[in-house]
């Protein structure tokens, strides 16, 4: 009975913690039970948290009458769910454990089952598990904890992926007083082959000691595979004259040219997306 008492008190404490963590959404969920007044909802929400916490501690400490009081509280929750379902509120939020909890048959069975377990607790024999039993219980809890941790990590990875998709990356940094003048023509065009399929020419400026330039090499190779582009790399040491002629402020830096040498776009980039943003900008009309 000692182990069951701890498990049931933990469940009750988890319900109180879930309600507290839900905050405003937990209080708002109490509308499903007909509590329209904001102050009444706040009082009921806070009272449920206090009652569940107090009863969880009392049951864990084996206080006389605590288990039956917890059973009565959970039975009242089950009745409230049945009434809400009768009024057509099945599927509405209930705030039982967190903001995702919903009213339904499962919630009624959950509350009723917990109420029955608490009610039966005082009548069960008070036996303590053996050392081997405690060890098996610990291994089981650790296993389920690892499973829960794995699920949480996967959920967190999914949330981070959605966040990265939701937050638009920044475009390349292009300043008027840095690099060649937009709309002007530069002699650097003579360094390109200008094949018949080349619609855009990209001059990428890199430095030998630039770690970011090294990290971007795969992206530059990917860009070079585009049949409509011609990409040339200009090293800060080996092509110092090109750097000086175009007043390149630093690396990695890119200049997009038309086939006649007109500067269509320019800017500092640190990702393939930012380099693509320069190409997209180059497709717009440019005025000197």
DAMOKA-V19833 format. One record per residue. RES is the residue in one letter. SS is DSSP state (a for helix, b for strand, c for the rest). PHI is phi in whole degrees, -180 to 180 (* if undefined). Layout:
res:RES ss:SS phi:PHI
res:RES ss:SS phi:PHI
//
This chain:
res:X ss:c phi:*
res:X ss:a phi:-61
res:X ss:a phi:-67
res:X ss:a phi:-63
res:X ss:a phi:-63
res:X ss:a phi:-67
res:X ss:a phi:-63
res:X ss:a phi:-66
res:X ss:a phi:-67
res:X ss:a phi:-65
res:X ss:a phi:-62
res:X ss:a phi:-65
res:X ss:a phi:-67
res:X ss:a phi:-64
res:X ss:a phi:-64
res:X ss:a phi:-66
res:X ss:a phi:-65
res:X ss:a phi:-63
res:X ss:a phi:-64
res:X ss:a phi:-64
res:X ss:a phi:-69
res:X ss:a phi:-66
res:X ss:c phi:61
res:X ss:a phi:-60
res:X ss:a phi:-67
res:X ss:a phi:-68
res:X ss:a phi:-67
res:X ss:a phi:-65
res:X ss:a phi:-65
res:X ss:a phi:-70
res:X ss:a phi:-61
res:X ss:a phi:-63
res:X ss:a phi:-102
res:X ss:c phi:86
res:X ss:c phi:-92
res:X ss:c phi:-87
res:X ss:c phi:-73
res:X ss:a phi:-62
res:X ss:a phi:-68
res:X ss:a phi:-66
res:X ss:a phi:-63
res:X ss:a phi:-64
res:X ss:a phi:-67
res:X ss:a phi:-67
res:X ss:a phi:-62
res:X ss:a phi:-65
res:X ss:a phi:-64
res:X ss:a phi:-65
res:X ss:a phi:-64
res:X ss:a phi:-64
res:X ss:a phi:-64
res:X ss:a phi:-65
res:X ss:a phi:-65
res:X ss:a phi:-63
res:X ss:a phi:-68
res:X ss:a phi:-62
res:X ss:a phi:-66
res:X ss:a phi:-65
res:X ss:a phi:-66
res:X ss:a phi:-63
res:X ss:c phi:-87
res:X ss:c phi:60
res:X ss:c phi:-71
res:X ss:c phi:-61
res:X ss:c phi:85
res:X ss:a phi:-67
res:X ss:a phi:-64
res:X ss:a phi:-68
res:X ss:a phi:-65
res:X ss:a phi:-65
res:X ss:a phi:-62
res:X ss:a phi:-65
res:X ss:a phi:-63
res:X ss:a phi:-70
res:X ss:a phi:-65
res:X ss:a phi:-67
res:X ss:a phi:-63
res:X ss:a phi:-62
res:X ss:a phi:-63
res:X ss:a phi:-61
res:X ss:a phi:-68
res:X ss:a phi:-61
res:X ss:a phi:-64
res:X ss:a phi:-64
res:X ss:a phi:-65
res:X ss:a phi:-63
res:X ss:c phi:-93
res:X ss:c phi:78
res:X ss:c phi:-105
res:X ss:c phi:-62
res:X ss:c phi:93
res:X ss:c phi:-76
res:X ss:b phi:-65
res:X ss:c phi:-117
res:X ss:c phi:68
res:X ss:c phi:-65
res:X ss:c phi:-114
res:X ss:c phi:-157
res:X ss:c phi:-67
res:X ss:c phi:-90
res:X ss:c phi:-65
res:X ss:b phi:-128
res:X ss:c phi:-77
res:X ss:c phi:176
res:X ss:a phi:-61
res:X ss:a phi:-63
res:X ss:a phi:-68
res:X ss:a phi:-65
res:X ss:a phi:-63
res:X ss:a phi:-64
res:X ss:a phi:-65
res:X ss:a phi:-66
res:X ss:a phi:-65
res:X ss:a phi:-65
res:X ss:a phi:-62
res:X ss:a phi:-65
res:X ss:a phi:-65
res:X ss:a phi:-65
res:X ss:a phi:-66
res:X ss:a phi:-82
res:X ss:a phi:-57
res:X ss:c phi:-67
res:X ss:c phi:-99
res:X ss:c phi:-84
res:X ss:c phi:-65
res:X ss:c phi:-88
res:X ss:c phi:-116
res:X ss:c phi:-105
res:X ss:c phi:-64
res:X ss:c phi:-74
res:X ss:a phi:-61
res:X ss:a phi:-64
res:X ss:a phi:-66
res:X ss:a phi:-62
res:X ss:a phi:-64
res:X ss:a phi:-64
res:X ss:a phi:-64
res:X ss:a phi:-63
res:X ss:a phi:-64
res:X ss:a phi:-63
res:X ss:a phi:-64
res:X ss:a phi:-63
res:X ss:a phi:-63
res:X ss:a phi:-66
res:X ss:a phi:-65
res:X ss:a phi:-65
res:X ss:a phi:-63
res:X ss:a phi:-63
res:X ss:a phi:-65
res:X ss:a phi:-62
res:X ss:a phi:-64
res:X ss:a phi:-64
res:X ss:a phi:-65
res:X ss:a phi:-63
res:X ss:a phi:-64
res:X ss:a phi:-65
res:X ss:a phi:-63
res:X ss:a phi:-65
res:X ss:a phi:-64
res:X ss:a phi:-65
res:X ss:a phi:-63
res:X ss:a phi:-66
res:X ss:a phi:-66
res:X ss:a phi:-65
res:X ss:a phi:-72
res:X ss:a phi:-75
res:X ss:c phi:-90
res:X ss:c phi:-70
res:X ss:c phi:-65
res:X ss:c phi:-78
res:X ss:c phi:-78
res:X ss:c phi:-63
res:X ss:b phi:-84
res:X ss:c phi:-125
res:X ss:c phi:-114
res:X ss:c phi:-62
res:X ss:c phi:-87
res:X ss:c phi:-114
res:X ss:c phi:75
res:X ss:c phi:-72
res:X ss:c phi:-78
res:X ss:c phi:-63
res:X ss:c phi:89
res:X ss:c phi:-83
res:X ss:b phi:-115
res:X ss:c phi:-123
res:X ss:a phi:-73
res:X ss:a phi:-61
res:X ss:a phi:-59
res:X ss:a phi:-70
res:X ss:a phi:-81
res:X ss:c phi:-100
res:X ss:c phi:-77
res:X ss:c phi:54
res:X ss:c phi:-67
res:X ss:c phi:-64
res:X ss:c phi:-92
res:X ss:c phi:-81
res:X ss:c phi:-100
res:X ss:b phi:-134
res:X ss:b phi:-115
res:X ss:b phi:-120
res:X ss:b phi:-103
res:X ss:b phi:-106
res:X ss:b phi:-105
res:X ss:b phi:-128
res:X ss:c phi:-126
res:X ss:c phi:-62
res:X ss:c phi:-94
res:X ss:c phi:-91
res:X ss:a phi:-67
res:X ss:a phi:-67
res:X ss:a phi:-62
res:X ss:a phi:-64
res:X ss:a phi:-68
res:X ss:c phi:-89
res:X ss:a phi:-56
res:X ss:a phi:-60
res:X ss:a phi:-67
res:X ss:a phi:-68
res:X ss:a phi:-65
res:X ss:a phi:-64
res:X ss:a phi:-66
res:X ss:a phi:-67
res:X ss:c phi:-79
res:X ss:c phi:-71
res:X ss:c phi:-66
res:X ss:c phi:-91
res:X ss:b phi:-122
res:X ss:b phi:-124
res:X ss:b phi:-109
res:X ss:b phi:-127
res:X ss:b phi:-98
res:X ss:b phi:-123
res:X ss:b phi:-76
res:X ss:c phi:-63
res:X ss:c phi:-91
res:X ss:c phi:-76
res:X ss:c phi:-121
res:X ss:a phi:-61
res:X ss:a phi:-66
res:X ss:a phi:-68
res:X ss:a phi:-61
res:X ss:a phi:-69
res:X ss:a phi:-65
res:X ss:a phi:-100
res:X ss:c phi:53
res:X ss:c phi:-69
res:X ss:c phi:-77
res:X ss:c phi:172
res:X ss:c phi:-123
res:X ss:c phi:-78
res:X ss:b phi:-138
res:X ss:b phi:-136
res:X ss:b phi:-128
res:X ss:b phi:-100
res:X ss:b phi:-118
res:X ss:c phi:-81
res:X ss:c phi:-67
res:X ss:c phi:-97
res:X ss:c phi:94
res:X ss:b phi:-72
res:X ss:b phi:-81
res:X ss:b phi:-96
res:X ss:b phi:-160
res:X ss:b phi:-158
res:X ss:b phi:159
res:X ss:b phi:-83
res:X ss:c phi:-132
res:X ss:c phi:-136
res:X ss:c phi:-158
res:X ss:a phi:-64
res:X ss:a phi:-61
res:X ss:a phi:-68
res:X ss:a phi:-68
res:X ss:a phi:-63
res:X ss:a phi:-66
res:X ss:a phi:-66
res:X ss:a phi:-65
res:X ss:a phi:-65
res:X ss:a phi:-66
res:X ss:a phi:-68
res:X ss:c phi:-76
res:X ss:c phi:-88
res:X ss:c phi:-64
res:X ss:c phi:-121
res:X ss:c phi:-108
res:X ss:c phi:-69
//
